[in-house]
């Protein structure tokens, strides 16, 4: 997606660097407390699954123009 962004404009809000930073922080949190119930499949069933969100949906902290 990042490679095609400049030629076909596939995303409205490109936050590739922020997403990578968030993933790295999550990895550190998981390493620090791997047995916590916080990381259970029941509490976070999609933990680690990459996704994109269509601009028709509200995303906390993002404003679409």
C-alpha positions as a Markdown table, in Angstrom:
| # | Residue | x | y | z |
|---|---|---|---|---|
| 1 | Unk | 0.0 | 0.0 | 0.0 |
| 2 | Unk | 2.8 | 2.4 | 0.9 |
| 3 | Unk | 4.5 | 1.8 | -2.4 |
| 4 | Unk | 1.4 | 2.5 | -4.4 |
| 5 | Unk | 0.2 | 5.5 | -2.4 |
| 6 | Unk | 2.0 | 8.1 | -4.5 |
| 7 | Unk | 0.8 | 6.7 | -7.9 |
| 8 | Unk | -2.8 | 5.7 | -7.2 |
| 9 | Unk | -3.6 | 7.5 | -3.9 |
| 10 | Unk | -4.9 | 4.4 | -2.1 |
| 11 | Unk | -5.3 | 5.9 | 1.4 |
| 12 | Unk | -6.8 | 9.2 | 2.6 |
| 13 | Unk | -4.7 | 9.4 | 5.8 |
| 14 | Unk | -1.3 | 7.8 | 5.5 |
| 15 | Unk | 0.0 | 7.0 | 9.0 |
| 16 | Unk | 2.5 | 4.3 | 8.2 |
| 17 | Unk | 5.2 | 5.6 | 10.6 |
| 18 | Unk | 2.7 | 6.0 | 13.5 |
| 19 | Unk | 1.3 | 2.5 | 13.0 |
| 20 | Unk | 4.9 | 1.1 | 13.0 |
| 21 | Unk | 5.7 | 3.0 | 16.2 |
| 22 | Unk | 2.5 | 1.7 | 17.8 |
| 23 | Unk | 3.3 | -1.9 | 16.8 |
| 24 | Unk | 6.8 | -1.5 | 18.3 |
| 25 | Unk | 5.3 | -0.2 | 21.6 |
| 26 | Unk | 2.8 | -3.0 | 21.7 |
| 27 | Unk | 5.7 | -5.6 | 21.2 |
| 28 | Unk | 7.5 | -4.0 | 24.1 |
| 29 | Unk | 4.4 | -4.1 | 26.3 |
| 30 | Unk | 3.8 | -7.8 | 25.4 |
| 31 | Unk | 7.5 | -8.6 | 26.2 |
| 32 | Unk | 7.2 | -6.9 | 29.5 |
| 33 | Unk | 4.1 | -8.8 | 30.6 |
| 34 | Unk | 3.3 | -11.7 | 28.2 |
| 35 | Unk | 1.0 | -13.6 | 30.6 |
| 36 | Unk | -1.3 | -10.7 | 31.3 |
| 37 | Unk | -5.0 | -11.3 | 30.6 |
| 38 | Unk | -4.9 | -7.9 | 28.8 |
| 39 | Unk | -3.4 | -9.7 | 25.8 |
| 40 | Unk | -5.9 | -12.6 | 25.7 |
| 41 | Unk | -7.7 | -13.6 | 22.6 |
| 42 | Unk | -11.0 | -12.8 | 24.4 |
| 43 | Unk | -9.9 | -9.3 | 25.2 |
| 44 | Unk | -8.0 | -8.5 | 22.0 |
| 45 | Unk | -9.1 | -10.9 | 19.3 |
| 46 | Unk | -7.5 | -9.0 | 16.4 |
| 47 | Unk | -4.2 | -8.1 | 18.1 |
| 48 | Unk | -1.5 | -8.0 | 15.5 |
| 49 | Unk | -3.8 | -8.1 | 12.5 |
| 50 | Unk | -3.1 | -5.3 | 10.0 |
| 51 | Unk | -6.0 | -3.4 | 8.7 |
| 52 | Unk | -7.1 | -0.3 | 6.8 |
| 53 | Unk | -10.3 | 1.6 | 7.6 |
| 54 | Unk | -12.4 | 3.2 | 4.9 |
| 55 | Unk | -12.9 | 7.0 | 5.4 |
| 56 | Unk | -16.6 | 6.5 | 5.8 |
| 57 | Unk | -15.9 | 5.2 | 9.3 |
| 58 | Unk | -15.0 | 7.4 | 12.3 |
| 59 | Unk | -11.6 | 6.7 | 13.8 |
| 60 | Unk | -10.7 | 8.1 | 17.2 |
| 61 | Unk | -8.0 | 10.8 | 16.8 |
| 62 | Unk | -8.2 | 11.1 | 13.0 |
| 63 | Unk | -10.0 | 13.8 | 11.0 |
| 64 | Unk | -10.7 | 13.2 | 7.3 |
| 65 | Unk | -11.0 | 16.1 | 5.0 |
